[in-house]
Structure formats: C-alpha cells, structure tokens
C-alpha cells in the first residue's frame, strides 16, 4: 500500500512537470501569435484581450493534459506519452485555429488581441483556442 502511494505521488510529480511544461509552451505559442511581449501586455499594460486569449489557451492545455491522464488506464508510460503527444498536437491545432480565424476575419487578429480596448474578437479567438483544445480532448477519449 505504501509502495502504491509513493508510486502515485511520483507519477503525480512527473505529470505535473509535463503539464506545466506544456502550459509554458502554450504561453510561448500565444506570445508568438500576438505582436509584442505577452508578459508586458498582460502584467504591465493589463491588456484584457491578451489575458483572455492566454487564459483560454492555458485552460485548453490543462484540459488536454487532464484528459490524457484520466484515460491512461493505470499505464504510466502510456499516459505520459499520451500527455506529451496530445499536448503538442493540441498546441498545433490551437495555432492552426488561430491562423484560420485570422484568415477568415478582417485585419490582423494579433493586433486586435493587443488592442487596449476590449474587443469582441478577443472572445471569439479565446473560444476558438478552447474549442480546438476540446476537439483534441475528444480525440483522446
């Protein structure tokens, strides 16, 4: 019983590190997709549009990690591989969705996201990111 507890704790640490690394990659992805420095936009300028997009991205990545772990069926190696693989796929699908939305709408979506004024396109973009993540979650299950 103690061995199972220690194994579960170790696996939680590993999954946690992988999940945080994927969320960090999600941060970098949003930073690349939007002009300017994301840290500056959100934490210094308090840009709500950029904050909303990043929040949707982070929740989407967390949802993918959660789904991959829950469906790993007690097989740690399979669960870890699934988490990494589907996490990276999720990031790619979210970037693709952002690009497609940018092509389908007027102007540059990244510039709208960086605008100081609240913009409905930020909500649409955030929903697109989160929706793309949900699609990947469904593919895992």
Secondary structure, DSSP 8 states (H G I E B T S, - for coil): -HHHHHHHHHHHHHHHHHHHHHHHHHHHHHHHHSSS-HHIIIIIS--HHHHHHHHHHHHHHHHHHHHHHHTTTT-HHHHHHHHHHHHHHHHHHHHHHHHHHHHHSSS-HHHHHT-SS--HHHHHHHHHHHHHHHHHHHHH-
